[in-house]
């Protein structure tokens, strides 16, 4: 039996237990309710008591008719009221009468009882009149048979109910016994199957232990075995007195091979890479594939740094030579980071140091190697400290928003502000966004930062004049969270800001994700009346395709092109083309980075609708904002 079948059988047994438990519980509750009714409300006893009350009333009426009796009218009235209340409980109480309404004779008796009591009541009210007591006694005679019939039906119902429920409980006992016996039998079968599978799994575990330490594609050691080997070396580092080194390799342009020729070609290339590395290393060195296109070499005997450098150079040269696979010539390269194994370092630290050196090798131009240096670790520690400080920045109230005005060039007035995040570090002072925003995106902190920016910008903009909008930049990471639209809704509801006064700016990197969820989120936001702007237009890979994929409200001309205005040249042509494109697509165009009057004049002449930059004002906190351009003589001259 397969493991899946075994799991299915176990599921069936568990479901059987659950169903049987639910079935038994239902029957027990039902029986308990019926027995509780009989024991609590005792319809038979109530009927007998009503019959006794009838006899007492009849006796009191007979004694009252005797001239020498001491029974007075109040006692007669009391006995009649008691009898009437008893009758009313049978007639009106659903709890007492509902189970007995299935008996036709019981229903008929109740109706007759009600009629007779209504007939007798006027006589009881005037019992002191001559002959009233005899008339009341005469009218009461039919009630004796009625009460006897009611008591008989109630007693029969109680007896039948108790007997039926006892019989049902007995049947339930045998059914449950059968179910439990069947489930116990299944349990023994399952136990036998489990024992068999334990034996199979034990044998499979031995095979998997071997496979778990080897890369299935190349046959090299994998990351787990490589780290175990490092741990063993570090444990005996003092006794062997031999220096070892870790060379961390990353293939350059390997992704292009997968994209161009497919993963099959990529796998064949990785096997060839393995062969070439094997030809470079000495006997006893350990080669591992850590994952993807990342390899590592554990150089077991290092006499000096030149030995590491020679091995790294050999590997870079070997892997950089052309490959001929399935008739295709492929050229890739390799970058290498080197870290020496020293006492006091853990395997994770050594790999981390080698990774830092690899990162430096890629930064200086790829196709080379770099040794780990202490300043690399210092940079890493500084980066970690910055990350820790950034995590506390929101709670410590170190973040603030600065707003740069967006100017409508047709009306010569401020139509909005772009919210720009600033971090005032308690020790380092103002930290440029370019230093902490990429870190926030890499570590995932941008999600909480972005949520704070949305809430703060909406809250502050709610106090601005009604015609002033606020623009907020979004990170691609925020779209991957899956609840961006809800975050925007929450920020708008909390601040009371109208959705039409909010504008969200995204870059082409958001659309590079090219998934339905991203587009669905954008359409949802736009359907709420929120403006969507494509920021840094013209600097990406295929901006025109994005304009077809989503109908943006605005495109922003990157300051890279605006900076070269008003000189005639490529920048001017690109800016004018973007402005004409926006006009033809009925999209607002905003020029970023306007710093001179000449740039402004050129943009207005080209038909640009909006602009922002230091020419108008530098970003300021909300409390220092001015909502008009009267204090900007530069704009007056440009006008």
FENQUIHU-V650233 format. One record per run of one state. SS is the DSSP state (@ for helix, = for strand, . for the rest). FROM is the first residue (numbers start at 1). TO is the last residue. Records with the same first field share a line. If there is no record, write none. Layout:
SS=FROM-TO ; FROM-TO
//
This chain:
.=1-2 ; 42-42 ; 66-72 ; 93-93 ; 101-103 ; 126-131 ; 212-213 ; 215-220 ; 222-222 ; 236-236 ; 241-244 ; 253-253 ; 262-262 ; 281-285 ; 292-293 ; 300-304 ; 321-322 ; 326-327 ; 331-332 ; 341-346 ; 364-368 ; 372-373 ; 394-398 ; 409-412 ; 426-428 ; 432-432 ; 444-445 ; 462-468 ; 474-475 ; 481-483 ; 496-498 ; 507-507 ; 513-515 ; 528-530 ; 538-542 ; 550-553 ; 558-558 ; 563-569 ; 585-587 ; 592-596 ; 607-609 ; 612-619 ; 621-621 ; 625-632 ; 639-639
@=3-41 ; 43-65 ; 73-92 ; 94-100 ; 104-125 ; 132-211 ; 223-235 ; 237-240 ; 254-261 ; 263-280 ; 305-320 ; 347-363 ; 374-393 ; 433-443 ; 446-461 ; 476-480 ; 484-495 ; 499-501 ; 508-512 ; 516-527 ; 543-549 ; 559-562 ; 570-584 ; 597-606 ; 622-624 ; 633-638
==214-214 ; 221-221 ; 245-252 ; 286-291 ; 294-299 ; 323-325 ; 328-330 ; 333-340 ; 369-371 ; 399-408 ; 413-425 ; 429-431 ; 469-473 ; 502-506 ; 531-537 ; 554-557 ; 588-591 ; 610-611 ; 620-620
//
